[in-house]
Amino acid sequence: MMRIVQYTFGFLIAATLLVGVPTETAHAQTMDDKPRAFLLFHKLEYVPQPAEQPVEGEVTGWAGGDVNRLWLRAHGEQSTLHREGEMEAEALYGRLISPFFDAVAGVRVDRTWGAGGKTRAHLAVGLQGLAPYQFEVEPTLYVSQAGDVSAGFAASYHVLFTQRLKLESELETSAALQDVPEWGVGTGVNDLGLGFRLRYEFHRKFAPYVGYDHSWTFGETADLAGGDTSSGAFVFGVRIWR
């Protein structure tokens, strides 16, 4: 299974970078290359069910033109009961390689704080864009400062019930080639997460939502988590962009 995941990510990234739509074709289909900036707080939410009752956030932003951009991707959570939390932040250079896809490369930093706080860094390379049937996808390969190799895949899809009422579904999964017990990571496919958020856009830049997340952990990763293999929780939050 792990070899399948490794080869799939490797083939997807290499094929798109090397034999994808020529860069000149992608450039020709862009309107202009004037510098702009965008910031989306994709999630700002409260999760009442787990013991820590965390507040979670997820943000995506970029600055640049149609072809070359600097990207920020970050996700984190903070307990509302203790001074403990965690965060993953990525700073990436992105280049348009087809009308619907960017190749990205840069660094990712993981950090936890509170009891036993720690930090580690990764090199990151991947893709992000709009796949057929309007799926937004983000496959990414990571190599940590210790040489540990892992991969992540995220996909989302939007259903419009009306111009203001929208349902967003998300899938996230990750896999690793090596055990990293201090970070709760085992060899193989680590986890799978599914989420659904129903939001109402009072304005395109402001949309409260209610949703549900369910996650599963597998194999050695589940063992490192104490045998917990499945959990779910309702969430309440708001989506904001500028």
Summary of the structure (lengths in Angstrom):
residues: 242
radius of gyration: 18.4
end to end distance: 41.1
largest distance: 53.0
contacts: 740
relative contact order: 0.14
helix: 15%
strand: 62%
